[in-house]
Amino acid sequence: MTYGNIVIGTFCARPNRFIALVEIEGADAVAHVKNTGRCRELLVPGARVVLQKSDKPARKTQYDLIAVWKGERLINMDSQAPNEVFREYLQAGNFIPGITLIKPEAIFGGSRFDFYAEASDRKVFIEVKGVTLETDGAAMFPDAPTERGVKHLMELAKSVVAGYEAHAVFVIQMSDVLHFTSNDETHREFGEALAAAEKAGVKISAFDCEVTENTLMIRKAVPVKLNRAF
């Protein structure tokens, strides 16, 4: 995916989860944060950030904050981006060869999964999660407790029992990580649900991304290391 109207700024503060105070070429500005997660290790005062300038003059905020440098690593933090780049990856036949149908926002049970896909006799539900948290080379999810995420995993497991193929896909919004794992310290229940889903037949995969100031693209699969002691 590609962004237009990109400018570079400096992060100053985040008064609430929706907005950030930034500086652009010496002038103060307000940006919409396209990620409601904590992102405490990313949005630190003085961090360089990537902003997309809106072409809608009536908007309350003129900019969207879409990426941030953590040291030399550029991390996309647009929470809408993982679905978009995975959809592109899916359409290209890179995840499911011979794909014939892609349906976004597919309902099963009490959940709405990101995608339903078909290829030959395969009927597949896919839930996509974006990952922005990295520690010592390990990409981790979630960065805050997510009961919704636990529910999705439980419903994916139920879909396997109902005869579907099910995938939980973690799109890591950065490159060159060593592996992906669940963030059990922040939300142990999610780690337990992820391990249980795998045991139930849900396929777990993770992909890192090539990130530039104005593009995001899935790069390659990375190893998944789950806590199987649960």
C-alpha positions, 0 to 999 in steps of 0.5 A: 500500500502507498501513502500520499502527502507525506511529511516528517515531524517530531512527536511531542506529546499524546494528550489522549489516545486519539491525538498527538502533538507534533512539530513540523518544520518548527511549527506546532500541529495536531495529528490524529493517531491511527492506532488506539494501542498504548504504543508507549515504547514508540511515541516518546518525546523527540521521536521522528514521525511520519505524517500524512497530510489530509486533503480535506480542509474541514477536518479537525486534525490536518495530519494522520500519524502513520509511522515512527522511528524507533532508533534506526527502525521505521515502524508503521503504526497505522492500525488499518494498514495490516488488513490492507497489505494482507488483502493485497498479499492475499489477492496476489495468491501468495497466501492461498494459491489458486484463490477464487473468492475473497470476502472481507468482514465475514461473520461466523458465530458471534465474530466478524473475521477480517476475511473469508476466502475460497480456493478449490474445496478450501473454505477459509476464515482469516483474522489479521492482527497488526503488530507494532511492539518489538523487544530485543528482536521479538515481535509481540502481540498484544501491547494492551489487553484485548478481550476482543482478540481472545474472542476471535481466537475462540471463534476461529477454533470453533470454525475448525470444528465446523469444518472450515480452515482457520488462520490467525495472521500477525502482520508485523509492521516493521522488518528484520525481527527474529520471531513472533510471540504472544505478549503473555506478560501484558495479557496472559489470557491472549497467550493461552487462547493463542496456544489453545487455538493452535491445538484446536487446528487454527494455523498461526503465522506471522509476516514482517513488512518492508516499511518506507516513509510512504509504503508498506508491503508484506516481506516474508514469513517469520518464525512463530514461537508460542508458549506451549506450557499453558 
